[in-house]
Amino acid sequence: MWALGAVAYEMLHNRTAFHGNTEQDIEMRISMSGGYNDLRRSLSAAAKGLLQGLMCQEVAKRMTAADVLAHPWVRAAAQAQQVHVLEMAEVAEDEDDEEAAT
């Protein structure tokens, strides 16, 4: 789950979560609690909470897969995607109806 947080960080920030001049610097930042780069101010509180929960140093406190799937930010994104897919299906159905009528 921690690695998912690091990848999500990179996707939302367009940069790596951990910065350092050497591999040892990066490894040190990874081993520190909260050693990742600052979160963007423009991120929603829900997105920040997800990243912080995934990249929590303490394994016992880190989010589980079930926690991630139930997280409000993930659920909102899934719902938005579902609506988009349904809208696309309606457009395709309308196009099929128009072709059948011609």
N, C-alpha and C positions, 0 to 999 in steps of 0.2 A: 504494500500500500504506500510505503514511503516513496518508492520509485515512481508510482503513479502521480504522487504529489509533485515530485521534481519535474516530471514531463508536463503536467498540467501548468505548473509555474512557467515553464519555458514557452508553452503555447499561449498563455495569457499575457506574457511580458515580452515575448520575442527576444529573449536572452536567457542565458543559463541562470539557474537558481543560486549557484555558488561561483564566486569569482576569486581568483588568486593568481599571483604571478608564477607560481610553481605548482607542480602536482601536490607537493606537501602542503602548501597554503590551502589549496582546495580541499584536501583531505581533512585538514584541521577545521576548516569552516563547516564541513559536513558533520564532523563529530561534535560540534558545539550545538547546544540547544538554541534554536532560532538563528543559526549561523547563515541562513540563506539571505540573499539580498532583500532590501526593503520591498514591501508589496506596493504596487501602484496605488496612488490615492484614488484613481478613477475606477478601480475595481469595486464592485458592490460589496457590502458587508458580508453577504452570503458567500460570494466567491472567495473572499479573504478567509472566512471561517473554514471553508472547505480545504483550502491550501494549508492553513495552519493545523487543521485536524489531521490531514494526511502526512504532513512532514513533522509531526510531533516526535521529538527525540525519544520519549518514553514509550516503548512498545505497548505497554498496558493501557496507555491513554490514547494511542493512535487510533484513528478511525478504522473500522473494519469494512469489508465490502458491503455488508448489509447497511452500515451507517452511511456509506457513500450513496448507495441507491436510494436511501430514504432522505438524503440531504435536500433541503429546499432548492438550492441552486441547481442541482442535478435534475430534480423532479420538474422544475420550471423549464429547463432546457429540453427535457424529454417531451413535455407537454407541447411546447412550441414546435418541436420537430414533428410530433404526431399531427398537429394541426396543419403544418406545411405539407406533409405527405397526403393527408386527406384532401387538401385543396388541389394538389397536383393530380390526384386520382379523379376528382370531379372535372378538372379541365380535360383530362384524357378521355373521360366518358363523354363529355360534350362534343369533343372532336370526333369521336367514333360515331355518335348519333348524327352529326352533320354529314359525315362521309356516307353513312348508310342511307341518308335521305336524298343524296345526289345520284 
